[in-house]
């Protein structure tokens, strides 16, 4: 049901974007939330010290608009928004 779905393609594109930035998907998501003025707060659900460290580390990661809005300039991989459109 979910294999080959639009959701799966979006998740795969998102994970590839994080990997190109040498980030985990969690770090990418939390960094975006922490530094987006439209997000008032974030709720993390760490169940281990490793997860807590990863979540807190994401606060120090700054994404600029180019990273958020586009993929790496040296490849033809579409941005997340292009991938799911």
C-alpha positions, 0 to 999 in steps of 0.5 A, spaced: 500 500 500 505 504 501 511 502 497 512 506 491 507 511 494 508 519 493 509 519 501 515 514 500 518 518 494 518 524 499 521 520 505 526 518 500 528 525 497 528 528 504 533 522 507 537 523 501 537 531 502 539 530 509 545 525 507 548 530 502 548 535 508 552 530 512 546 530 517 541 525 520 534 526 518 532 528 525 538 533 525 535 536 519 528 536 521 530 539 528 535 544 525 529 547 521 524 547 526 529 550 531 531 556 527 524 557 523 521 563 526 514 560 524 515 554 529 514 557 536 517 550 540 519 543 538 517 537 542 522 532 542 521 524 544 528 522 546 528 515 549 536 514 550 542 519 551 544 518 544 537 520 541 537 526 546 545 528 544 542 528 537 536 532 538 540 537 542 546 537 537 541 539 531 540 546 535 547 548 533 546 546 526 544 552 521 541 551 515 541 557 510 535 558 505 539 555 499 540 549 503 532 549 505 530 551 498 534 547 493 539 541 493 546 541 492 548 545 486 553 539 483 547 534 482 541 534 478 537 531 484 530 535 485 529 538 491 524 535 496 518 540 494 520 538 486 520 531 488 513 530 491 510 535 486 
